[in-house]
Amino acid sequence: MSGADLLKVCTIADSEWIGFCNGYLQAAFDATGGKGICAPKGVTRNQLFDIIIPKLKNSPDLLELNATSVIDAVLRQAFPC
């Protein structure tokens, strides 16, 4: 999945796609294992969405990259150690 694909599915006003988006963001966050990302305890899916999706909307260069890589890079920037 590319960053563009992620942006598309995360902006569809449909409960199934919203659930997919939230699950994807959470899974990508969990997959980092905290390596290089120092997010506060209890960060929510809504917070992840509010950080990642606006960045995708405002950074066309990220749209062609792998979505998981984009999420990792954005979260490293948002929550540096």
N, C-alpha and C positions, 0 to 999 in steps of 0.2 A: 504494500500500500504506500502510495506517495503522500507527501504533505498535502497536495491538492485533493487527493481522494479523502484524506482525513478531514480536511476543511469542509468538503462537500457533505460528508455524512454527519458531521457535527453541527451542521447548520440546517438540516432538514427538520421541520417542525412535525415530527412524528415520534410517538413514545418509543417504538421499537428502535429507531435510529438513535434516539437520545440515549437509550439504554446501551446500545452498542458503543456509541461514542464514549460514554462514561466508563464502560468496562475496558475499552481499549486504552484510554488514558491511564486508568488505574493500573492495568496490567503492565504497561510500559514503565510507569513509575516504580512499581514493585520490582520489575526486572532489573532496575539499576542496582538494587541491593544496597543503596546508600553510598555507592562508590562515586565520589566526586560531587555528590549532591547532598547538601546539609539542610534539608527541609525541616521545618519545625514539626514536632510530634503532633499528630492529629490533623495534618493537612487533609482537606476534603477533596472529593472529586470536583465539586463546584469551584474550588480554588484552583485546581489544576486546569480546569476548563478556562477560567478567567485569565490565566497566565498564558496558556498555550494557544488558544484559538485567536485572540487578538494579534498575537505575534505572527501567526500564519497569515492573517488578513492583511497585515501591514508589511510583510516581507516576501514579495513575490519570488525572491531567490530561493526560499525554503520550499516552495511548492513542488519542485521536481525531485527533491531529496526523499529518501526513505523516511516514512512517518515516525518510526521508532527512533531513528537517529535524530530527527528534528526535535522530538519530545525530549530526548536526553540532552541535547545542546541547549534548548530553551530553559530546561530546569536547572542545568548547571549554571546558567547565567542568572536565573532568578534566585537560586539558593546556593551561592558559592560557599565553600568551606573555608 
